Amino acid sequence: MNDFAFFASLRLITVFVIAESAGSVRADKWLWAARFFKTRSLAMQAINGGKVHVNGERIKPARRLVAGDRLTVQKGPYRFVITVERLSLQRGPAEQACELYSESEQSRQERQTLSMERRLQGHVPGRHERRPDKHARRQLRELKR
């Protein structure tokens, strides 16, 4: 085993031990590890913007989460009501991230219902407005005249 592999394995062991022994993790770090947000910066912005509540209270990014905390996370039109099952300091694959929390059945049903309503109203994910091309710009100019 080369030096790099040895130190990398020590770092992983240390991070795991710290997370298990500490018994709590920063809210922004946990949300990132649980894959609710792509970066810790986005997690921090959501928390500061009041989109994340723990046990019904607005929090700060440095708030320590423990197993059993009930989180409400608002992402766009969707609302997740989850319970923290495990703590993690590292972001892993999606399969591991799903094991960090459990979502209430009511929350899951509400999200599915909202998704279906939005789909029926014509809000298709992935369909974004584009900038008008040359032909569309000419038509807009004609309308303005």
N, CA, C and O of each residue as an XYZ file, in Angstrom:
580
protein
N       0.849     -1.172      0.000
C       0.000      0.000      0.000
C       0.897      1.238      0.000
O       1.780      1.377      0.846
N       0.659      2.135     -0.962
C       1.472      3.347     -1.013
C       1.004      4.350      0.049
O      -0.041      4.164      0.671
N       1.784      5.402      0.244
C       1.487      6.383      1.297
C       0.141      7.074      1.084
O      -0.613      7.302      2.030
N      -0.143      7.403     -0.176
C      -1.388      8.104     -0.464
C      -2.599      7.253     -0.073
O      -3.513      7.749      0.585
N      -2.614      5.995     -0.466
C      -3.736      5.112     -0.155
C      -3.874      4.935      1.352
O      -4.986      4.888      1.878
N      -2.740      4.836      2.043
C      -2.774      4.675      3.488
C      -3.418      5.884      4.169
O      -4.289      5.733      5.026
N      -2.976      7.098      3.775
C      -3.519      8.306      4.385
C      -4.974      8.545      3.985
O      -5.767      9.051      4.780
N      -5.322      8.178      2.747
C      -6.711      8.323      2.314
C      -7.612      7.416      3.144
O      -8.703      7.828      3.540
N      -7.174      6.188      3.412
C      -7.990      5.283      4.221
C      -8.077      5.782      5.659
O      -9.121      5.640      6.297
N      -6.996      6.365      6.179
C      -7.038      6.931      7.527
C      -8.037      8.077      7.609
O      -8.767      8.214      8.591
N      -8.058      8.903      6.553
C      -8.976     10.032      6.528
C     -10.419      9.544      6.537
O     -11.248     10.089      7.265
N     -10.730      8.525      5.739
C     -12.085      7.991      5.708
C     -12.483      7.423      7.064
O     -13.599      7.642      7.535
N     -11.574      6.702      7.680
C     -11.860      6.125      8.992
C     -12.072      7.239     10.009
O     -12.988      7.165     10.829
N     -11.244      8.254      9.963
C     -11.350      9.364     10.901
C     -12.680     10.078     10.740
O     -13.342     10.377     11.733
N     -13.086     10.360      9.496
C     -14.345     11.050      9.250
C     -15.500     10.225      9.772
O     -16.413     10.769     10.393
N     -15.481      8.926      9.536
C     -16.559      8.057      9.999
C     -16.616      8.037     11.516
O     -17.697      8.134     12.097
N     -15.472      7.915     12.160
C     -15.416      7.878     13.616
C     -15.892      9.198     14.200
O     -16.631      9.204     15.185
N     -15.480     10.323     13.608
C     -15.906     11.628     14.106
C     -17.429     11.753     14.015
O     -18.071     12.222     14.954
N     -18.006     11.333     12.883
C     -19.452     11.458     12.704
C     -20.196     10.589     13.713
O     -21.204     11.023     14.270
N     -19.717      9.374     13.957
C     -20.398      8.472     14.872
C     -20.202      8.890     16.320
O     -21.134      8.810     17.120
N     -18.993      9.336     16.666
C     -18.729      9.682     18.058
C     -19.332     11.034     18.427
O     -19.760     11.234     19.564
N     -19.369     11.960     17.472
C     -19.884     13.291     17.774
C     -21.379     13.240     18.052
O     -21.875     13.957     18.921
N     -22.087     12.412     17.331
C     -23.521     12.307     17.550
C     -24.316     13.437     16.936
O     -25.542     13.455     17.043
N     -23.643     14.385     16.292
C     -24.342     15.474     15.623
C     -23.508     15.965     14.448
O     -22.286     15.825     14.430
N     -24.195     16.544     13.468
C     -23.552     17.043     12.250
C     -24.202     18.376     11.896
O     -25.389     18.582     12.147
N     -23.416     19.282     11.310
C     -23.971     20.563     10.856
C     -25.093     20.312      9.852
O     -25.016     19.390      9.040
N     -26.131     21.136      9.915
C     -27.301     20.965      9.045
C     -26.929     21.096      7.573
O     -27.375     20.293      6.754
N     -26.119     22.094      7.224
C     -25.772     22.278      5.809
C     -24.962     21.097      5.283
O     -25.140     20.680      4.138
N     -24.085     20.567      6.103
C     -23.260     19.436      5.679
C     -24.114     18.177      5.515
O     -23.907     17.404      4.579
N     -25.072     17.970      6.424
C     -25.924     16.786      6.339
C     -26.837     16.855      5.114
O     -27.017     15.853      4.422
N     -27.413     18.029      4.841
C     -28.279     18.179      3.672
C     -27.514     17.914      2.377
O     -28.056     17.347      1.429
N     -26.259     18.328      2.349
C     -25.399     18.067      1.191
C     -25.097     16.568      1.091
O     -25.172     15.996      0.003
N     -24.758     15.927      2.215
C     -24.435     14.502      2.224
C     -25.656     13.660      1.870
O     -25.521     12.603      1.252
N     -26.856     14.121      2.258
C     -28.085     13.383      1.962
C     -28.604     13.680      0.557
O     -29.664     13.189      0.168
N     -27.856     14.484     -0.203
C     -28.146     14.794     -1.596
C     -29.426     15.597     -1.814
O     -30.081     15.450     -2.846
N     -29.784     16.439     -0.854
C     -30.892     17.361     -1.075
C     -30.415     18.563     -1.872
O     -31.196     19.179     -2.598
N     -29.129     18.901     -1.741
C     -28.554     20.011     -2.481
C     -27.225     19.571     -3.078
O     -26.510     18.755     -2.497
N     -26.905     20.120     -4.239
C     -25.705     19.704     -4.959
C     -24.426     20.204     -4.302
O     -23.392     19.540     -4.377
N     -24.485     21.365     -3.661
C     -23.305     21.904     -2.986
C     -23.691     22.355     -1.580
O     -24.863     22.590     -1.288
N     -22.690     22.469     -0.722
C     -22.950     22.972      0.627
C     -23.380     24.431      0.571
O     -24.162     24.885      1.407
N     -22.873     25.160     -0.406
C     -23.248     26.560     -0.573
C     -24.747     26.691     -0.849
O     -25.404     27.566     -0.286
N     -25.288     25.834     -1.705
C     -26.724     25.861     -1.988
C     -27.524     25.465     -0.753
O     -28.588     26.027     -0.495
N     -27.020     24.504      0.006
C     -27.684     24.094      1.248
C     -27.715     25.274      2.222
O     -28.729     25.521      2.875
N     -26.605     25.996      2.315
C     -26.521     27.140      3.206
C     -27.499     28.238      2.775
O     -28.158     28.848      3.617
N     -27.592     28.488      1.471
C     -28.516     29.501      0.970
C     -29.964     29.132      1.287
O     -30.762     29.993      1.658
N     -30.299     27.855      1.140
C     -31.659     27.405      1.446
C     -31.972     27.570      2.928
O     -33.066     27.998      3.295
N     -31.012     27.232      3.771
C     -31.219     27.369      5.216
C     -31.368     28.840      5.590
O     -32.275     29.201      6.340
N     -30.482     29.690      5.070
C     -30.558     31.123      5.376
C     -31.830     31.756      4.816
O     -32.327     32.743      5.359
N     -32.355     31.192      3.733
C     -33.576     31.706      3.118
C     -34.843     31.197      3.777
O     -35.942     31.529      3.332
N     -34.717     30.399      4.826
C     -35.893     29.907      5.540
C     -36.572     28.723      4.878
O     -37.736     28.444      5.164
N     -35.875     28.026      4.005
C     -36.465     26.885      3.300
C     -36.310     25.575      4.076
O     -36.877     24.554      3.688
N     -35.548     25.601      5.165
C     -35.314     24.391      5.960
C     -35.697     24.673      7.411
O     -35.266     25.666      7.997
N     -36.510     23.788      7.980
C     -36.913     23.900      9.373
C     -36.621     22.587     10.080
O     -36.788     21.513      9.502
N     -36.186     22.673     11.325
C     -35.949     21.487     12.147
C     -36.919     21.524     13.313
O     -36.942     22.481     14.087
N     -37.712     20.481     13.429
C     -38.713     20.385     14.489
C     -39.598     21.637     14.536
O     -39.970     22.108     15.610
N     -39.926     22.165     13.354
C     -40.821     23.311     13.255
C     -40.174     24.666     13.437
O     -40.870     25.681     13.385
N     -38.871     24.722     13.649
C     -38.181     25.996     13.875
C     -37.230     26.304     12.728
O     -36.610     25.409     12.154
N     -37.128     27.588     12.408
C     -36.146     28.035     11.415
C     -34.757     27.885     12.027
O     -34.584     28.099     13.227
N     -33.763     27.519     11.211
C     -32.427     27.232     11.744
C     -31.362     28.034     11.020
O     -31.636     28.754     10.061
N     -30.135     27.886     11.512
C     -28.952     28.442     10.864
C     -28.121     27.280     10.332
O     -28.299     26.149     10.784
N     -27.209     27.531      9.374
C     -26.435     26.437      8.780
C     -25.600     25.637      9.783
O     -25.355     24.449      9.572
N     -25.168     26.265     10.855
C     -24.306     25.573     11.824
C     -25.100     24.766     12.848
O     -24.507     24.147     13.731
N     -26.409     24.759     12.748
C     -27.241     24.000     13.691
C     -26.856     22.529     13.617
O     -26.714     21.974     12.527
N     -26.688     21.902     14.770
C     -26.299     20.504     14.834
C     -27.538     19.621     14.734
O     -28.501     19.802     15.478
N     -27.505     18.668     13.812
C     -28.585     17.707     13.662
C     -28.217     16.421     14.379
O     -27.055     16.014     14.382
N     -29.191     15.792     14.977
C     -28.996     14.487     15.613
C     -30.030     13.533     15.034
O     -31.036     13.964     14.470
N     -29.781     12.246     15.175
C     -30.728     11.248     14.689
C     -32.053     11.449     15.406
O     -32.099     11.626     16.623
N     -33.127     11.419     14.631
C     -34.453     11.617     15.191
C     -35.028     13.001     14.936
O     -36.222     13.214     15.146
N     -34.201     13.955     14.485
C     -34.712     15.291     14.164
C     -35.663     15.211     12.975
O     -35.461     14.420     12.054
N     -36.704     16.044     13.009
C     -37.683     16.084     11.924
C     -37.428     17.350     11.103
O     -37.533     18.462     11.620
N     -37.095     17.179      9.833
C     -36.781     18.299      8.948
C     -37.900     18.530      7.948
O     -38.553     17.591      7.492
N     -38.106     19.797      7.615
C     -38.992     20.177      6.527
C     -38.133     20.952      5.539
O     -37.587     22.004      5.871
N     -38.016     20.432      4.332
C     -37.172     21.047      3.308
C     -38.056     21.446      2.134
O     -38.760     20.610      1.569
N     -38.020     22.726      1.769
C     -38.781     23.238      0.638
C     -37.822     23.416     -0.541
O     -36.905     24.236     -0.484
N     -38.040     22.647     -1.606
C     -37.227     22.767     -2.821
C     -38.150     23.099     -3.974
O     -38.845     22.230     -4.499
N     -38.151     24.374     -4.367
C     -39.067     24.815     -5.416
C     -40.489     24.632     -4.924
O     -40.807     25.025     -3.801
N     -41.358     24.039     -5.746
C     -42.739     23.844     -5.295
C     -42.910     22.621     -4.379
O     -43.974     22.425     -3.792
N     -41.870     21.814     -4.263
C     -41.981     20.558     -3.521
C     -41.513     20.702     -2.077
O     -40.559     21.422     -1.784
N     -42.209     19.997     -1.180
C     -41.899     20.047      0.248
C     -41.629     18.634      0.739
O     -42.451     17.736      0.554
N     -40.477     18.440      1.366
C     -40.091     17.152      1.918
C     -40.209     17.220      3.438
O     -39.676     18.142      4.057
N     -40.891     16.269      4.039
C     -40.936     16.146      5.493
C     -40.228     14.838      5.820
O     -40.728     13.752      5.530
N     -39.047     14.966      6.433
C     -38.200     13.800      6.645
C     -37.756     13.708      8.098
O     -37.813     14.680      8.851
N     -37.315     12.518      8.467
C     -36.743     12.275      9.785
C     -35.316     11.804      9.596
O     -35.063     10.902      8.798
N     -34.380     12.399     10.316
C     -32.970     12.019     10.219
C     -32.803     10.643     10.865
O     -33.116     10.463     12.042
N     -32.313      9.683     10.097
C     -32.087      8.327     10.606
C     -30.630      8.120     11.001
O     -30.333      7.569     12.061
N     -29.719      8.575     10.125
C     -28.281      8.420     10.362
C     -27.580      9.711     10.027
O     -28.122     10.561      9.320
N     -26.372      9.858     10.539
C     -25.563     11.044     10.275
C     -24.413     10.681      9.352
O     -23.921      9.553      9.364
N     -23.992     11.652      8.553
C     -22.855     11.439      7.663
C     -22.177     12.774      7.402
O     -22.831     13.806      7.252
N     -20.842     12.727      7.351
C     -20.072     13.917      7.020
C     -19.635     13.908      5.569
O     -19.151     14.916      5.055
N     -19.807     12.762      4.900
C     -19.355     12.643      3.517
C     -20.520     12.352      2.593
O     -21.470     11.661      2.961
N     -20.430     12.891      1.385
C     -21.437     12.648      0.363
C     -21.097     11.342     -0.333
O     -19.984     11.169     -0.830
N     -22.035     10.441     -0.370
C     -21.809      9.150     -1.003
C     -22.781      8.936     -2.140
O     -23.445      9.874     -2.582
N     -22.870      7.697     -2.619
C     -23.808      7.390     -3.697
C     -25.261      7.598     -3.240
O     -25.538      7.658     -2.042
N     -26.165      7.706     -4.189
C     -27.573      7.961     -3.886
C     -28.169      6.862     -3.004
O     -29.028      7.141     -2.167
N     -27.725      5.622     -3.183
C     -28.251      4.517     -2.378
C     -27.930      4.730     -0.899
O     -28.765      4.464     -0.035
N     -26.722      5.207     -0.610
C     -26.338      5.473      0.776
C     -27.054      6.713      1.303
O     -27.419      6.767      2.477
N     -27.254      7.697      0.450
C     -27.910      8.934      0.877
C     -29.351      8.661      1.300
O     -29.844      9.279      2.244
N     -30.032      7.742      0.612
C     -31.419      7.417      0.956
C     -31.522      6.774      2.334
O     -32.573      6.847      2.971
N     -30.457      6.152      2.797
C     -30.463      5.500      4.104
C     -30.285      6.499      5.245
O     -30.484      6.147      6.408
N     -29.915      7.731      4.930
C     -29.689      8.742      5.963
C     -30.990      9.311      6.526
O     -30.989      9.892      7.612
N     -32.101      9.151      5.801
C     -33.364      9.737      6.238
C     -34.532      8.851      5.833
O     -34.398      7.958      4.997
N     -35.673      9.116      6.442
C     -36.915      8.476      6.012
C     -37.945      9.578      5.801
O     -38.089     10.478      6.629
N     -38.645      9.496      4.698
C     -39.642     10.507      4.366
C     -41.015     10.019      4.793
O     -41.334      8.839      4.642
N     -41.827     10.921      5.326
C     -43.168     10.528      5.754
C     -44.003     10.187      4.526
O     -43.807     10.745      3.447
N     -44.926      9.272      4.710
C     -45.778      8.830      3.604
C     -46.654      9.979      3.102
O     -46.890     10.101      1.899
N     -47.131     10.814      4.012
C     -47.965     11.955      3.631
C     -47.177     12.924      2.747
O     -47.707     13.443      1.765
N     -45.926     13.163      3.093
C     -45.076     14.053      2.306
C     -44.873     13.493      0.898
O     -44.945     14.224     -0.090
N     -44.623     12.210      0.826
C     -44.407     11.564     -0.479
C     -45.667     11.680     -1.343
O     -45.582     11.974     -2.535
N     -46.843     11.445     -0.730
C     -48.105     11.536     -1.460
C     -48.350     12.969     -1.964
O     -48.768     13.164     -3.105
N     -48.090     13.963     -1.112
C     -48.287     15.354     -1.510
C     -47.390     15.728     -2.682
O     -47.826     16.410     -3.609
N     -46.134     15.281     -2.642
C     -45.211     15.589     -3.747
C     -45.669     14.935     -5.039
O     -45.613     15.557     -6.100
N     -46.124     13.680     -4.966
C     -46.593     12.990     -6.169
C     -47.840     13.656     -6.737
O     -47.980     13.791     -7.952
N     -48.742     14.070     -5.855
C     -49.961     14.758     -6.304
C     -49.614     16.072     -6.979
O     -50.138     16.383     -8.049
N     -48.731     16.847     -6.356
C     -48.320     18.129     -6.928
C     -47.624     17.929     -8.269
O     -47.844     18.691     -9.211
N     -46.791     16.908     -8.348
C     -46.090     16.617     -9.594
C     -47.085     16.289    -10.713
O     -46.933     16.746    -11.846
N     -48.095     15.497    -10.381
C     -49.110     15.130    -11.377
C     -49.906     16.360    -11.815
O     -50.176     16.534    -13.003
N     -50.282     17.218    -10.854
C     -51.014     18.447    -11.194
C     -50.186     19.344    -12.098
O     -50.697     19.885    -13.078
N     -48.916     19.501    -11.774
C     -48.046     20.354    -12.590
C     -47.892     19.779    -13.994
O     -47.874     20.523    -14.975
N     -47.783     18.468    -14.090
C     -47.641     17.830    -15.401
C     -48.898     18.056    -16.230
O     -48.809     18.320    -17.429
N     -50.073     17.954    -15.603
C     -51.334     18.167    -16.322
C     -51.513     19.613    -16.751
O     -52.185     19.882    -17.748
N     -50.919     20.556    -16.010
C     -51.007     21.977    -16.353
C     -49.988     22.380    -17.409
O     -50.006     23.515    -17.887
N     -49.103     21.464    -17.776
C     -48.134     21.759    -18.822
C     -46.749     22.097    -18.329
O     -45.895     22.486    -19.125
N     -46.497     21.959    -17.034
C     -45.156     22.184    -16.504
C     -44.362     20.893    -16.625
O     -44.392     20.044    -15.734
N     -43.664     20.761    -17.720
C     -42.881     19.560    -17.950
C     -41.443     19.831    -17.530
O     -40.839     20.796    -17.999
N     -40.877     18.990    -16.647
C     -39.476     19.216    -16.258
C     -38.551     19.085    -17.449
O     -38.702     18.175    -18.264
N     -37.611     19.976    -17.551
C     -36.653     19.926    -18.653
C     -37.017     20.839    -19.812
O     -36.170     21.114    -20.662
N     -38.253     21.313    -19.867
C     -38.649     22.210    -20.948
C     -38.435     23.647    -20.472
O     -39.178     24.146    -19.627
N     -37.433     24.293    -21.011
C     -37.106     25.655    -20.599
C     -37.323     26.603    -21.765
O     -37.175     26.239    -22.931
N     -37.672     27.809    -21.418
C     -37.812     28.835    -22.445
C     -36.436     29.159    -23.003
O     -35.476     29.349    -22.257
N     -36.357     29.218    -24.296
C     -35.089     29.566    -24.945
C     -35.127     31.015    -25.386
O     -36.180     31.648    -25.465
N     -33.941     31.508    -25.667
C     -33.869     32.845    -26.250
C     -34.477     32.781    -27.643
O     -34.333     31.777    -28.340
N     -35.155     33.849    -28.052
C     -35.742     33.818    -29.395
C     -34.657     33.777    -30.467
O     -33.635     34.454    -30.362
N     -34.897     32.978    -31.492
C     -33.952     32.923    -32.607
C     -34.227     34.110    -33.544
O     -35.065     34.961    -33.249
N     -33.525     34.152    -34.651
C     -33.603     35.287    -35.563
C     -35.040     35.507    -36.060
O     -35.526     36.638    -36.098
N     -35.698     34.431    -36.433
C     -37.063     34.536    -36.964
C     -38.020     35.041    -35.880
O     -38.852     35.909    -36.144
N     -37.905     34.507    -34.679
C     -38.781     34.924    -33.584
C     -38.523     36.381    -33.192
O     -39.459     37.103    -32.851
N     -37.271     36.812    -33.237
C     -36.968     38.210    -32.923
C     -37.623     39.144    -33.941
O     -38.134     40.201    -33.569
N     -37.613     38.765    -35.216
C     -38.251     39.588    -36.244
C     -39.748     39.680    -35.995
O     -40.346     40.745    -36.148
N     -40.353     38.561    -35.610
C     -41.785     38.578    -35.321
C     -42.095     39.467    -34.110
O     -43.095     40.184    -34.102
N     -41.235     39.416    -33.094
C     -41.431     40.277    -31.929
C     -41.328     41.747    -32.305
O     -42.116     42.570    -31.840
N     -40.359     42.072    -33.145
C     -40.199     43.456    -33.577
C     -41.444     43.925    -34.341
O     -41.897     45.056    -34.165
N     -41.993     43.046    -35.190
C     -43.200     43.402    -35.949
C     -44.392     43.639    -35.016
O     -45.210     44.527    -35.258
N     -44.482     42.848    -33.960
C     -45.577     43.019    -33.010
C     -45.472     44.353    -32.267
O     -46.484     44.985    -31.963
N     -44.260     44.763    -31.984
C     -44.032     45.992    -31.239
C     -44.333     47.234    -32.085
O     -44.634     48.295    -31.539
N     -44.256     47.112    -33.380
C     -44.476     48.266    -34.261
C     -45.902     48.633    -34.352
O     -46.251     49.582    -35.053
